[in-house]
Amino acid sequence: MDFLAVIQSVTMGTESYKTDEGTKVMGTWLTKRNFICIGDSTQSDPETYSNLYRKYPDRVKHIWIRVVTGVDLEEEKKKNAKERFEKAFKDVPANIWRLFTKAEELNEELDKIQAV
């Protein structure tokens, strides 16, 4: 059995699921809160969080996506492609989203948020 195929079959539909859940949280449960969306490049986080930004542009303050490497080189070529991120974040301002590989890269971003 191909382990990667099993994982892919389990995670199919994650963009729709995550978008629906995010909409519940932002649109129904926590309607007065602002959000920082943190995810990674392995599934559909870039697409999901950009969809949520488009629905709630005044409340999604940051989208941070960790670029995952060292797991599956062939899959990473697609998942980490510049074109994928450009398409996902089309119409999302550049100051809202960023890519990172190590958590420490976000220290400056966190300092800015804490200063507000």
C-alpha positions as CSV (number, residue, x, y, z in Angstrom):
1,M,0.0,0.0,0.0
2,D,1.3,3.5,-0.9
3,F,1.4,5.5,2.3
4,L,1.3,8.8,0.5
5,A,-1.8,7.8,-1.5
6,V,-3.5,6.9,1.8
7,I,-2.6,10.3,3.3
8,Q,-3.8,12.1,0.2
9,S,-7.2,10.3,0.2
10,V,-7.7,11.2,3.9
11,T,-6.9,14.8,3.3
12,M,-9.0,15.3,0.2
13,G,-11.5,18.1,0.7
14,T,-9.5,19.8,3.4
15,E,-9.8,23.2,1.7
16,S,-13.5,23.1,1.8
17,Y,-13.7,21.7,5.3
18,K,-11.2,24.2,6.7
19,T,-12.9,27.1,4.9
20,D,-16.3,26.0,6.3
21,E,-14.9,25.7,9.8
22,G,-13.1,29.0,9.6
23,T,-16.3,30.6,8.4
24,K,-18.1,29.2,11.4
25,V,-15.5,30.5,13.8
26,M,-15.2,34.0,12.2
27,G,-18.7,34.5,11.0
28,T,-20.7,32.9,13.9
29,W,-18.7,32.3,17.0
30,L,-16.1,35.0,17.3
31,T,-17.5,37.8,15.3
32,K,-15.6,40.6,16.9
33,R,-12.1,39.0,17.0
34,N,-9.2,39.5,14.6
35,F,-7.2,36.6,13.4
36,I,-3.7,35.4,12.5
37,C,-3.9,32.3,10.3
38,I,-0.9,30.1,10.6
39,G,-0.5,27.0,8.4
40,D,1.8,25.1,6.2
41,S,2.3,24.2,2.5
42,T,1.5,20.5,2.8
43,Q,-2.3,20.7,2.3
44,S,-4.5,23.6,1.4
45,D,-3.8,26.2,4.0
46,P,-2.7,28.9,1.6
47,E,-5.9,28.6,-0.4
48,T,-8.1,28.2,2.7
49,Y,-6.7,31.2,4.5
50,S,-6.7,33.4,1.4
51,N,-10.4,32.5,1.0
52,L,-11.1,33.5,4.6
53,Y,-9.2,36.8,4.0
54,R,-11.5,37.5,1.0
55,K,-14.5,36.9,3.2
56,Y,-13.2,38.8,6.3
57,P,-10.6,41.2,5.0
58,D,-11.0,43.5,8.0
59,R,-10.4,40.7,10.5
60,V,-7.7,38.4,9.0
61,K,-4.7,40.5,9.9
62,H,-1.9,38.0,9.0
63,I,-1.5,34.8,7.1
64,W,1.7,32.9,7.8
65,I,2.5,29.8,5.8
66,R,5.4,27.5,6.7
67,V,7.1,26.1,3.6
68,V,7.6,22.4,4.4
69,T,10.7,20.7,3.0
70,G,12.5,17.4,3.4
71,V,9.5,15.1,3.3
72,D,8.6,14.3,-0.3
73,L,10.7,16.1,-3.0
74,E,8.3,15.5,-5.9
75,E,5.3,16.7,-3.9
76,E,7.2,19.7,-2.6
77,K,7.9,20.9,-6.2
78,K,4.2,21.4,-6.6
79,K,3.2,22.4,-3.0
80,N,6.1,24.9,-2.6
81,A,6.0,26.4,-6.1
82,K,6.0,30.1,-6.4
83,E,3.1,30.0,-8.8
84,R,1.0,28.2,-6.3
85,F,1.4,30.9,-3.7
86,E,0.9,33.7,-6.3
87,K,-2.3,32.1,-7.4
88,A,-3.5,31.4,-3.8
89,F,-2.8,35.0,-2.6
90,K,-3.9,36.8,-5.7
91,D,-5.7,40.0,-4.5
92,V,-4.4,39.5,-0.9
93,P,-2.1,42.4,0.0
94,A,1.5,41.5,0.3
95,N,1.7,42.9,3.8
96,I,-1.0,40.3,5.0
97,W,0.7,37.1,4.0
98,R,4.2,35.7,4.2
99,L,6.1,32.4,3.8
100,F,8.6,31.1,6.4
101,T,10.6,28.0,7.0
102,K,11.5,28.4,10.7
103,A,9.4,29.8,13.5
104,E,12.1,32.2,14.5
105,E,11.5,34.1,11.2
106,L,8.3,35.4,12.7
107,N,9.9,37.0,15.8
108,E,10.0,40.4,14.1
109,E,6.3,40.1,13.1
110,L,5.4,39.1,16.6
111,D,7.3,42.1,18.0
112,K,5.3,44.4,15.8
113,I,2.0,42.9,16.9
114,Q,2.9,43.1,20.6
115,A,3.9,46.8,20.2
116,V,0.4,47.7,19.0
